[in-house]
């Protein structure tokens, strides 16, 4: 969909995925504990949700906590879970105010029961909202997601409800956490790192990648617009000529 943004007619991607990188380095530069960076980064997520919807983006998916993040120091993980608990509750009010439809992707079985309860409540209360589709990847890993999808397909095969000849790309997509949403057209990673870090491995097959040195807590609407401009400068051929 084309929108006029800062005097330019730009094609706005329907679905944007973001790797929120650089919270710890942002804090370190200021002599603060790493978890202060995560707290500041969480505030930026709230603002970027508003900015994304204002720009015409329909789906926004952010990488909040990966399956590998459990390897971080126990103090940092505890702080992240505490922050997650607080923000899941605060997002209930924000979802209602801005009509956000919120979905959490990832392996919920690896989270504490009270966190799962908060996630379920948030998803239930926002399921019929028609604003930005906001997806939060928590205890998420792309490989883990594909393994879980294959297991579900295996159960269908074992039960006789599916034949192996019926398996297509659409079959796999329909068993992923993102089954009800379009694939991202644009993936943004902050902080200068240039890798996927096990993020949406299946879904990002034909996305454009935008890397910026900006640390996530410093990311603004202007940076999001810059990413959209980059997206508009790419000739998307999908394997054709």
C-alpha positions, 0 to 999 in steps of 0.5 A: 500500500502506498502512503505519503510519508514526509512528502514522498509516496512510499510503498509501506510493507504490510508486515515488519519484523524487528530484532530489538538489539542493543539494549545492554550496550545502550545501558553500558555506554551510560554506566547503567545495569543491563536491565535498565537498557531492557526497560528503556527498550520496552518503552520504545516498543510501545512508541514504535507500535504507535508509529508503525500503525500511523505509517500504515503497517498492519503487522509488527512482530518483535523479538523479545526473548529467544530460546537462547536467551536463557543462557544469559546471566541469571540476574539478567534473565530474572530481570527480564521476566520481571519486566515481562510480567509488568509489561504484559499487564500494562499492555492490557490497558494499551491494547484496549486504548489503541485496539491492538490485536496482540499475539505471543509466538514461541514456546509458552510451555517454557514460561512460568504459569503466571506469565502464560496466564497473563499472555492468554488473558491479553490475547483473549481480550484483544482478539477482536480488536482491529488496530495494529496486529502486534506479535511478541516473540517470547521464548521463541526460536525459529528452529524450535518453531519448525520442530514443533510444527513438524511434530504437529504434522507427525501427529496428523500423519499418525492419526490418519487425518493427513497423508504424506503426499498432502504436505506442501509449503502451505501445510508447514506454514499452517502449523507455525506460530504465525499461521494466521498472518502474512510473512514479513516483507521487511526485517529490521535489526538494530545495533549493527549486528548482521545476522538472523539469530534464529528469528523467523527462519521460515517466514523471512525467506523472501523478506528484505533485511535492513540493518542499522547501527542505532541501538534499540533504545535510541530507535525512533519513527525516523529510523523506521521511515528510513527502513521503509525508504530502503525497502522501497529502493529494492527491486523485489524479484522473488527469484525471477528476472 
